Each structure stands twice: as structure tokens, then as C-alpha cells.
Amino acid sequence: MSVRKIEADVIVVGGGSAGTFAAIKAKETNPECRVVVLDKGPIETSGAIGRGMDALNVVSVPGYGTPEDVVEALTKVTEGVLDQECAYVLGRDSLPIIKDLERYTDRKPGDLFPLDENGNYKCSFLHPTNKALYLAMDGEDIKRGLAREVRKLGCTVLDRTPACKLLTDENGKIAGMLAFNIRTGHFYEIKAPAVILTAGCVGKFGMPRDGYLSGIYEFPGNTGDAFTMAYHAGAELVNMECFQTNLLMKDFNGPACGYVVIPRGGYGVNALGQKYWSHGYWSGDMFLAVWREFMEGRGPVYLKLDHLPEPTLKGLEKILWGTERTVRGQFHKQRNEDYHCWDSVEQGMEEITLCSGHSNSGIFVNKDTETTVPGLFAAGDCAAVPQQYLTGAFVFGAIAGRMAAEYASKAGKTGATPDAEKLREDICAPLHRENGLPVELVETKIRTKISQYLTPPKSDPLMHKMMWWTERISREDIPQINVCDYHDLIRVTEIQSITECAEMAARASLFRTESRWGLSHYRLAYPARDPKWDAQYVIVKKNDAGEMVCEKRPCPEYKWKYATRLEYEYPKMDLNIGSGFVHPANDNTDPWMTEKYEREGMDIPKRIFPKKGKKEEA
């Protein structure tokens, strides 16, 4: 089956929140722009908001907050490791995005978002600051509205056609993309001078404790493809040592929805019914507080709702059982759980991920969404605008669409690219192996190792072991995967992405010689912040020899002086457990087993591992 060729101006990789906004704004900027949108599923239901969304978690609107207030909040929760210009743009452009969402979904003010008595959008408190920056939303239909707008504007949409390889020319500039349809197997070589990566976070990373491969907090198609495609194209990544340590509803692995409940009066409590931390924002200090409850024997923890008024509980059920995950109501019903009981929502630290939406990690970009590769733009959870949430996906998706359309109009024709037919053959190799490893087995293996070796608090020997495993799985397991259809073929590329992201996370974690961001980078070998790392990035990139390396780089100079830390301290632990019993030494010689070998005429096996400092004789 030959590779089909498409000529375009802008390619959008991922049709979720940022991707749909990028496509729309590219066409609004230049109606003649040829825009191609690629997604693993149908764009009407793909991405993290495929079922809808209940809030914009960080906005600045009149009467409640300013763009500077957003800068203040994000400077604090990132502990000063950020580009403040990006945070300012996030706050500045949030109001126009709100208007866009009302327009694209044909909803009136007061319908999609609540209004106060003055006619302003009514915000609530959530962040660990004294500014109201959270805006609730009744957004069950927003993704379908965005998809409708994309198609109406004339974008070419290739549903169920994930991207698998960025194409660059001989000068290192973006020249296009290779993709294939996971149902028909048709491969596409799409030539374009501009590509926007909006393929989400590394949602499938560690293994959930219930063991279900797709039972994760994020969209199951978010496997770090944007991270690794950008890396191999020459882009830099940043903050890969800052993990998102998800606090989720136990056994359900969907959102426990503290962000829905807490602005409405709920809060987290431990097993004794005590509030365990001062706020419920998903920042490292809160996760560290949860970890402490379990370490000191006060787990599990719960989301307390029973004190809330009945109308509030009914509203929460509508959001949590409708907009968020439609099976959640059934989950509670089968367990005979009721929100009128204080312990009806048990929470647990179920998994770790890499994300900029709820955390800090991703592709290095500036306020214009430009990466370090000419023609490559990134937005949403894969682009490192820390703590940007859904608002950031919309804001920077819109900017990426405008910037890419303008870039493409001036870029001219693309240069020579690698042989697409040869790339297709390499990608399709797992289809032609008669025997091999099941794709589920290898995915389970790498994700289990990630949970075992990378979950914070971080241990240096465990992280080194993780790098040993990523090298071994890449060398031994992935080349032996055998699949029988194109749906499982994309899972092979996903496993490659997960494995490479695990190596990035381990290397970056070992490179930053301190602890920061609470539990997100709690390194046991360096259990305290180090001022030498204030306002410093860890950059992950590929060097000229093709090796993965890290480097230290200062953040852009601050334009606003705000607090650069949260109100917590790392614990000082005393783990002295005594000396233990010591028995007399054993005789280390083993003539008994040697005599058995000699009596039976057997050769004594050679040593597998040489003694340290002495090479094994041939």
C-alpha cells in the first residue's frame, strides 16, 4: 500500500482542546490557508474534554482578577520556574477565549458561564492566593461545538489518523508529517512548512493501581507522542523532572473532581475526618501533604461533601456524573455510596504523568508558541506553559494557529525530506513478524517499571535502574512486538513514546540536584530546595551525536516580583531502626555441591558475572 501525498500549509497534530482552537484561528487568520487536522479518534469526542468540561481553572475577568494576578498565582505554584510572559498572556487572553467559546457553542452569557449581580463572569477561589481565578462552566457540548466550527471553516480533518513522524528538511526546518489511519492502514505524507503539536500530555505513563491499561485520569490516547516527535525533530523539552502526581478517586481512576467540589465548599480530609491541608489546588505542597497522611497512618483520604446544601449536591451530581465521566454515578451506586456521607469519595495517589496543564513539563515554547525548531509550534498540555489548564490550551492553541498561518504564508516550499516509503516500512515492521511479543505485555512492562522506579519520593538508585530498563526495553522488547492490525500498530509507537519519556523524566530528575515542587520532585538524596536552582530550567534535548542530554538554563528575567514558593517545608526524617541481630560468619566454601558435580561428571558452570576489578577469563 503506497503512501498518499497531501500538500498543506499548516498541520495540526491532535484535535483536542488546543488543536481545534489552533485550526479555527489558522483559518480565521488566513481563509486560504490549507489546514490539516490529525487525530487518533473523531475530533467530536477526542482529547481530554471529549465528554465536556466543567470549568476554566485559571482566568482573569473584570471584577475578579487581572493578568498580573494570574502571573502571581503561577509564579507561586511553579516556585519561580517559569516564563512570566507566558503566564501574563494566559491571563490577558482568557476573556476573549471565553467569548469565543460562547460563540462557537452558540451559548449566551450566563448560560455557559455564570454571571454575578453586576453582569461579570462570576469567579471563585481555588488557587493558593487570595485572588478569585476559577470560572465554573456548564460545558458538556463544547467539544462538539469546536469540532463543528473546524469542519465548517473547511479544514481537512483526518479522523483516526494519528501522526507518527515529524518530517524535517536538510536545514532542520519543518517540512511535514507522516501519519496513518488506524482502521484502513492508509499512510499519508503531508507536506507543510508549519506543524502545530497539540497532542496532549503523557497521560499513559505509570500503571494505575487497578491495572487497567486505559483506566487513566487523562484521555487514553495521550501517550507523549508530541514530546518524543518534537525531541527527535530537534526541539528542546523542559521541566521533565516535575511530575504530576495525580490525586484521584480510588479504584475509579477518573477525576475525583476536587476542582469541582472545593470552589463549592468541599475539602479534603484524612481517615479521622480532619482537614489535612490548607487548600485543594493541585500543587506539589498539597500532594506532599497527602503523602504525609499515609506515611503517618492517617490514610486513606477523602473528599468531604456531606456538609454542603442539597442544591449544591444535586449540581455536583450533574457535573460529576454527566459532564465529567458518565459511568461515575453507576460506580457509586454499585458501592452503595452517597454524597450525604462524609467518606463517600475515597482518594488515592493512583498514578504519575507528565503534563503542563496540571503541572510544569513539556516542549519548550515562548509566548508565541514557537519551539526551538523553525516551523514547529506547540500548545496545550504538551507545551511547557506551567499550570495552564484548559484555559491555556485554548489561549495558546489560538496563538499557535495564528502564528503558524502567518509563518506558512512566508515560508515558501518545503525542502527535501526522508523517504516516506522507507519510513512506512520501518513503522509497519511489527505487522510482518510471524512471532513476537504481545503489545499489551510490553506496555504493561514499561508502565509498571515507571510506577515502581519513578514514583516520588524519588530514589537515585531506582531512577538509575529506570534508565537501565528503558534501554533494555527499547533494545530487546519493542523490536520484538508483533501486531495483527493497524490499531495495535499505533500502540507500538505509543510504547516507544512512553519509554522515551520515562528516560527523559529519570535523566532530568537526576540532573536537578535538589527537591522542589513538593512531592512532584521530592528527591531523597537532596531533600531540600537549593537556591542555586532558583529560576533555573532543566532542558532535555538531543545532542549532535544523537544522545539524550540535560543542561541548566536560567528562566527569562522576571518582570513582576511575586512570591516564588509555597507555604511548606520538606520533612526531616529520622529512620534509625537500630543495629539488628548479627550472627557468626558462615563458612563460604561449598565442597558439598562441588563434589556432586564432580561425581556426576558434570562441568561446573562458568561464572556469569566477573568479579569486580577482574575480567572473566575466556
C-alpha positions in Angstrom: 0.0 0.0 0.0 1.7 3.2 -1.2 1.9 6.4 0.8 -0.7 9.0 -0.2 0.6 12.6 -0.5 -1.1 15.7 0.6 0.0 19.3 0.2 -0.9 21.7 3.1 0.2 24.9 4.8 -0.4 24.0 8.4 -0.8 20.6 10.1 -2.4 20.3 13.5 -1.4 17.2 15.3 -4.2 16.4 17.8 -7.8 17.6 17.5 -8.5 18.2 21.2 -8.9 21.5 23.0 -5.7 23.3 21.7 -5.9 21.6 18.3 -9.4 22.6 17.4 -8.7 26.2 18.5 -5.5 26.2 16.5 -7.2 25.0 13.4 -10.0 27.6 13.8 -7.7 30.5 14.3 -5.4 29.5 11.5 -8.4 29.6 9.1 -9.7 32.9 10.6 -6.2 34.4 10.2 -5.9 33.3 6.5 -9.0 31.7 5.0 -6.8 30.4 2.1 -4.6 28.5 4.5 -4.7 24.8 3.8 -5.1 23.3 7.3 -5.0 19.5 8.0 -6.1 18.2 11.4 -4.9 14.7 12.5 -6.4 12.9 15.5 -6.4 9.3 16.9 -10.2 9.4 17.1 -13.1 11.6 15.7 -12.5 15.2 16.8 -16.0 15.5 18.1 -15.2 13.3 21.1 -11.4 13.2 21.2 -9.0 14.7 23.7 -9.2 15.4 27.4 -12.5 17.3 27.0 -14.2 14.8 24.7 -17.1 14.5 27.0 -17.1 18.1 28.0 -15.7 20.2 30.8 -16.9 21.9 34.0 -14.6 24.9 34.4 -11.8 27.1 33.3 -9.4 26.7 36.2 -7.4 29.9 35.7 -8.8 33.1 34.2 -8.7 36.8 34.7 -12.0 38.6 34.2 -13.2 42.1 35.2 -14.2 42.4 38.8 -12.3 39.4 40.0 -8.8 39.3 38.6 -6.2 40.8 36.3 -3.5 39.2 34.1 -1.0 40.2 36.8 -3.0 38.1 39.3 -2.5 35.1 37.0 1.2 35.8 36.9 1.3 36.0 40.7 -0.6 32.7 41.1 1.6 30.8 38.6 4.8 32.2 39.8 4.0 30.9 43.3 2.8 27.4 42.3 5.7 26.9 40.0 8.1 28.1 42.7 9.6 30.6 40.2 10.5 28.2 37.4 8.5 29.8 34.6 8.4 32.4 31.8 6.2 35.1 33.3 5.4 36.5 29.9 3.6 33.2 29.1 1.6 33.5 32.4 0.7 37.1 31.5 -0.6 36.1 28.1 -2.6 33.3 29.6 -4.4 35.9 31.9 -4.6 38.6 29.2 -6.3 36.4 26.6 -8.6 34.4 28.8 -11.5 36.8 28.4 -11.5 36.7 24.6 -11.4 33.0 24.8 -14.5 32.9 27.0 -16.3 35.0 24.3 -15.1 32.6 21.6 -16.4 29.6 23.5 -19.8 31.2 23.8 -19.8 32.0 20.1 -18.6 28.5 18.9 -21.2 26.7 21.1 -24.0 29.2 20.4 -24.4 29.8 24.2 -25.4 33.2 25.7 -23.7 34.9 28.6 -25.0 33.4 31.8 -25.7 30.0 30.2 -22.2 28.5 29.5 -20.6 30.5 32.3 -22.2 32.0 35.5 -22.7 35.8 35.9 -22.7 37.8 39.1 -25.2 40.6 40.0 -23.0 43.1 38.1 -23.1 41.1 34.9 -19.5 40.0 35.3 -18.4 36.4 34.9 -18.6 35.0 38.4 -15.3 33.6 39.6 -14.4 31.5 42.7 -11.3 30.9 44.8 -9.2 27.8 44.2 -5.5 28.8 43.9 -3.2 29.2 46.9 -3.6 33.0 46.5 -6.3 35.5 47.6 -7.5 36.0 44.1 -10.6 34.5 42.5 -9.4 33.0 39.2 -11.7 29.9 38.8 -14.7 30.1 36.4 -17.3 27.4 36.5 -18.7 26.1 33.2 -21.7 24.0 32.1 -19.7 22.7 29.1 -21.0 19.3 28.1 -21.2 20.3 24.4 -18.1 22.5 23.9 -16.0 19.9 22.1 -18.7 19.2 19.6 -19.1 22.9 19.1 -15.4 23.3 18.4 -15.4 20.4 16.0 -18.3 21.8 14.2 -16.5 25.1 13.7 -13.4 23.3 12.4 -15.3 21.5 9.8 -17.4 24.5 8.8 -14.3 26.5 8.1 -13.1 23.9 5.6 -10.2 22.3 7.4 -9.2 18.8 6.2 -9.9 16.5 9.1 -8.3 13.0 9.1 -10.1 11.2 11.9 -8.5 8.1 13.4 -5.2 9.1 11.7 -2.5 9.7 14.3 0.8 11.3 13.4 3.8 9.1 13.8 6.8 11.1 12.5 7.7 14.7 12.0 9.5 15.4 8.7 12.3 17.9 8.6 14.3 19.1 5.6 18.1 19.2 5.2 18.2 22.5 7.0 16.4 21.2 10.1 13.2 23.1 9.3 9.8 21.5 9.5 8.7 20.0 6.2 5.7 17.9 7.0 4.3 14.8 8.8 3.8 11.1 8.3 0.6 9.6 9.6 -1.6 6.6 9.0 -5.2 5.6 9.5 -5.6 3.0 12.2 -8.6 1.4 10.5 -7.7 1.4 6.8 -3.9 1.4 7.1 -3.6 4.2 4.6 -0.4 6.1 5.1 -0.2 9.9 4.4 2.8 12.0 3.7 1.6 15.5 4.4 4.0 18.3 3.2 3.7 21.6 5.0 6.1 24.3 6.3 4.3 24.6 9.7 3.2 22.0 12.2 1.4 22.6 15.5 1.8 19.9 18.1 -1.3 19.7 20.3 -1.3 16.0 21.1 -1.7 16.3 24.9 0.4 15.2 27.9 2.0 11.9 28.8 -1.3 10.7 30.3 -0.5 7.0 29.8 2.8 6.9 31.8 2.8 4.9 35.1 0.5 2.0 35.6 -2.7 2.7 37.5 -3.0 0.6 40.7 -6.1 -1.2 39.3 -4.0 -2.5 36.4 -6.3 -1.3 33.6 -4.2 0.0 30.7 -6.7 2.6 29.6 -8.2 3.3 33.0 -6.4 6.6 33.5 -7.1 10.1 34.5 -6.3 11.6 31.1 -7.5 10.8 27.6 -6.1 7.3 26.9 -4.6 8.4 23.6 -2.3 10.9 25.3 0.9 8.9 25.4 3.6 11.5 25.0 3.7 11.4 21.2 4.1 15.2 20.9 7.0 15.1 23.4 9.0 12.5 21.5 8.2 13.7 18.0 9.4 17.1 19.0 12.5 15.7 20.6 13.5 13.7 17.5 12.9 16.7 15.3 15.5 18.7 17.4 13.2 20.6 19.8 14.0 21.1 23.5 11.9 20.0 26.4 11.8 21.4 29.9 10.8 20.6 33.5 10.6 16.8 32.7 11.6 16.2 36.3 8.4 17.8 37.6 5.8 15.0 37.8 2.1 15.4 38.0 1.2 13.1 41.0 -2.5 12.6 40.5 -4.8 12.5 43.5 -7.7 10.6 42.0 -10.9 8.8 43.1 -9.7 5.4 44.4 -10.4 2.5 42.1 -12.2 4.7 39.6 -9.1 6.4 38.2 -11.2 9.3 36.9 -11.2 12.8 38.3 -12.1 12.8 42.0 -13.0 16.4 41.0 -11.7 18.3 43.9 -11.6 21.2 41.5 -15.4 20.9 41.1 -16.1 20.4 44.8 -13.6 22.7 46.5 -14.8 26.0 45.0 -18.3 25.0 46.0 -17.3 24.4 49.7 -15.9 20.9 49.8 -12.5 20.0 51.1 -10.1 17.1 51.7 -10.0 15.1 55.0 -8.0 12.2 56.3 -9.4 9.0 57.7 -10.0 10.7 61.1 -12.2 13.3 59.4 -9.6 16.1 59.8 -8.8 18.6 57.1 -5.2 17.7 56.1 -4.1 20.8 54.1 -4.9 24.5 53.8 -6.0 24.4 50.2 -7.0 21.9 47.5 -5.1 23.2 44.5 -3.2 20.5 42.6 0.3 21.8 43.5 3.2 19.9 44.9 2.6 21.0 48.5 -0.9 19.5 48.6 0.4 16.2 47.1 3.2 16.2 49.8 0.5 16.7 52.4 -1.4 13.7 51.1 1.8 11.6 51.2 2.4 12.6 54.8 -1.1 11.4 55.8 -0.4 8.0 54.5 3.2 7.9 56.0 1.9 8.9 59.4 -1.0 6.4 59.4 -4.0 8.7 58.8 -4.8 7.5 55.3 -6.9 7.0 53.3 -8.0 10.5 52.4 -11.5 11.6 51.3 -13.2 14.5 49.6 -15.8 15.7 52.1 -19.2 16.7 50.6 -21.8 15.8 53.2 -22.0 19.3 54.8 -23.0 21.0 51.5 -26.6 22.2 50.8 -28.8 19.8 48.9 -29.0 22.0 45.8 -25.2 22.0 45.7 -25.0 18.3 45.9 -27.5 17.9 43.1 -25.4 20.3 41.0 -22.3 18.3 41.7 -24.0 15.1 40.7 -24.9 16.7 37.4 -21.3 17.7 36.7 -19.6 14.6 38.1 -21.9 12.0 36.7 -22.7 13.9 33.4 -20.1 16.3 32.2 -17.0 14.5 33.6 -17.4 10.7 33.5 -20.9 9.3 32.7 -20.1 6.0 34.5 -19.3 7.6 37.8 -22.9 7.5 39.0 -23.0 3.8 38.4 -19.7 3.3 40.2 -21.1 5.0 43.4 -24.4 3.1 43.1 -22.8 -0.3 42.9 -20.8 0.5 46.1 -23.8 2.0 47.9 -22.0 5.3 48.2 -23.9 8.6 48.8 -22.6 12.1 48.9 -24.5 12.7 52.1 -21.8 10.5 53.8 -18.5 12.2 54.6 -16.4 9.3 53.3 -18.2 8.6 50.0 -15.3 9.8 47.8 -12.1 8.0 48.7 -9.0 9.4 47.0 -5.6 7.9 46.4 -2.3 8.8 44.7 -3.1 6.4 41.8 -0.6 7.4 39.1 2.0 9.8 37.8 2.0 11.7 34.5 4.0 14.4 32.7 1.9 17.4 31.8 1.9 21.2 31.7 -1.8 21.6 32.1 -1.8 20.4 35.7 2.0 20.6 36.2 5.1 22.1 34.5 6.6 19.6 32.0 6.6 19.7 28.2 8.0 21.1 25.0 9.9 24.3 25.5 8.0 27.2 23.9 7.8 31.0 24.2 4.8 33.2 24.5 4.2 32.9 20.7 4.1 29.0 21.0 7.4 28.8 19.0 9.6 25.8 19.7 13.4 25.7 19.1 12.7 24.1 15.6 11.8 26.5 12.8 8.2 25.9 11.7 7.3 23.9 14.7 4.7 25.2 17.2 3.2 23.6 20.3 0.2 24.3 22.5 -1.9 22.7 25.2 -0.8 20.0 27.7 2.3 19.1 25.6 3.7 22.6 25.6 5.5 23.8 28.8 3.4 26.7 29.9 3.2 25.7 33.5 -0.2 25.2 35.2 -2.1 26.5 32.2 -5.1 24.1 32.4 -7.8 24.2 29.8 -7.6 28.0 29.5 -4.1 27.7 28.3 -5.0 25.0 25.8 -7.5 27.5 24.2 -5.3 30.6 24.6 -2.1 29.2 23.2 -3.9 27.0 20.7 -5.4 30.2 19.3 -1.9 31.9 19.3 -0.4 28.8 17.6 -3.0 28.8 14.9 -2.4 32.5 14.1 1.4 32.2 14.2 1.6 29.1 12.1 -0.7 30.5 9.4 1.5 33.7 9.2 4.7 31.6 9.2 3.4 29.3 6.4 2.4 32.3 4.2 6.0 33.5 4.2 7.9 30.2 4.3 7.8 29.1 0.7 8.1 25.5 -0.4 9.5 22.8 1.9 12.9 21.2 1.3 13.8 17.6 0.8 12.5 15.1 3.4 13.3 11.5 4.3 12.0 8.7 2.1 8.4 8.2 3.2 8.2 4.7 1.8 11.2 3.6 3.9 9.7 5.2 7.0 6.4 3.4 6.4 8.2 0.0 6.1 10.0 0.6 9.4 6.8 1.6 11.2 4.9 -1.4 9.7 7.6 -4.0 10.7 5.6 -5.3 13.7 2.8 -6.3 11.3 5.1 -8.7 9.4 6.6 -10.6 12.3 5.3 -14.1 12.5 6.1 -14.4 16.2 6.8 -11.9 18.8 5.7 -10.2 22.0 2.1 -9.1 22.5 1.8 -5.3 22.5 -0.2 -5.4 25.8 2.7 -7.3 27.5 5.3 -4.7 26.6 3.1 -1.8 27.5 2.4 -3.3 30.9 6.1 -3.9 31.4 7.3 -0.4 30.8 4.4 1.3 32.6 4.8 -1.0 35.6 8.5 -0.2 35.8 7.7 3.6 35.6 5.4 3.2 38.6 8.0 1.1 40.5 11.1 3.2 39.9 9.9 6.8 39.3 7.0 7.4 41.7 8.0 10.1 44.2 9.7 10.4 46.6 12.4 9.9 44.1 15.3 7.5 44.8 18.6 7.9 42.9 19.3 4.1 42.6 15.7 3.5 41.4 16.0 6.2 38.8 19.2 4.8 37.5 17.5 1.4 37.3 14.7 3.0 35.4 17.2 4.2 32.7 18.6 0.6 32.6 15.1 -0.6 32.0 14.3 1.9 29.3 17.5 1.0 27.4 16.7 -2.7 27.7 13.1 -2.5 26.7 14.0 -0.3 23.7 16.7 -2.8 22.6 15.1 -6.1 23.5 11.3 -5.8 23.7 10.0 -3.1 21.4 11.8 -4.6 18.3 10.1 -7.9 19.1 6.5 -6.7 19.3 4.1 -8.5 16.9 0.7 -7.0 16.0 -2.1 -8.1 13.6 -3.8 -4.8 12.8 -3.2 -1.0 12.4 -5.0 -0.2 15.7 -2.3 -2.1 17.6 0.4 -0.7 15.3 -0.1 2.8 16.7 0.2 1.3 20.2 3.8 0.2 19.3 4.6 3.9 18.6 2.9 4.8 21.8 5.0 2.4 23.8 8.1 3.9 22.2 6.9 7.4 23.3 6.2 6.3 26.8 9.6 4.6 27.1 11.5 7.6 25.8 9.5 10.0 28.1 10.4 7.8 31.1 14.1 8.2 30.2 13.7 12.0 29.9 12.0 12.1 33.3 14.7 10.0 35.0 17.6 11.9 33.5 16.1 15.3 34.3 15.3 14.2 37.8 18.8 13.1 38.4 20.2 16.3 36.9 18.3 18.7 39.2 20.2 18.3 42.5 17.6 19.5 44.9 13.9 18.9 45.8 11.3 21.3 44.5 7.5 21.5 43.8 6.6 19.5 46.9 6.1 15.8 46.1 6.4 16.5 42.3 10.2 16.5 42.6 11.0 15.2 46.1 14.4 13.7 45.7 15.6 11.7 48.7 19.3 12.3 48.0 18.7 16.1 48.1 15.7 16.6 50.4 15.6 20.4 50.4 15.4 23.3 48.0 18.7 24.7 46.8 19.0 28.4 46.0 21.4 27.6 43.2 18.4 26.1 41.3 16.1 29.1 41.8 14.7 30.3 38.4 16.6 27.6 36.6 15.3 25.2 33.9 16.5 21.7 33.2 16.5 21.4 29.4 16.3 17.9 27.8 17.5 17.7 24.2 19.3 15.5 21.7 22.9 16.5 21.0 24.8 16.3 17.7 25.7 12.7 18.4 22.1 11.7 18.8 22.4 11.3 22.6 19.8 12.5 25.2 21.4 15.2 27.4 20.4 17.7 30.0 21.5 21.2 30.6 20.8 24.0 33.1 19.4 27.3 31.8 18.1 30.4 33.5 14.4 31.3 33.2 13.6 34.5 31.4 14.1 37.5 33.7 11.1 38.3 35.9 9.0 41.3 35.0 7.0 41.1 38.2 8.3 40.4 41.7 5.9 37.8 43.3 6.4 35.0 45.8 8.3 32.1 44.4 7.5 29.5 46.9 4.5 27.8 48.6 4.0 27.5 52.4 5.5 24.1 53.1 8.8 22.5 54.1 10.3 19.2 53.4 10.2 16.8 56.4 13.3 15.9 58.3 13.1 12.2 58.7 14.9 10.0 61.3 14.8 6.5 60.1 17.3 5.0 62.6 15.9 1.5 63.3 18.7 0.1 65.4 21.6 -2.3 64.5 19.7 -5.6 64.4 21.0 -9.1 65.3 24.3 -10.2 63.9 25.1 -14.0 63.8 28.5 -15.6 63.5 30.0 -15.8 60.0 29.3 -18.9 57.8 31.9 -21.0 56.0 31.7 -19.6 52.4 33.4 -22.7 50.8 31.0 -25.2 49.1 32.8 -28.5 48.7 29.4 -30.4 49.0 28.0 -29.0 45.8 31.4 -29.2 44.0 31.7 -32.9 44.9 28.2 -33.6 43.4 29.2 -32.0 40.1 32.4 -34.0 40.0 30.8 -37.3 41.0 28.2 -37.0 38.2 30.9 -36.0 35.6 29.3 -32.6 35.1 31.3 -29.4 34.2 30.9 -26.7 36.8 29.2 -23.7 35.2 31.4 -20.7 34.4 30.6 -17.6 36.3 28.1 -15.4 34.6 29.4 -12.1 36.1 33.1 -11.4 36.6 34.4 -10.4 39.9 34.7 -6.7 40.4 38.0 -5.4 39.2 38.9 -8.6 37.4 37.9 -9.6 33.9 36.5 -13.1 33.3 38.9 -15.4 31.6 37.8 -16.6 28.1 
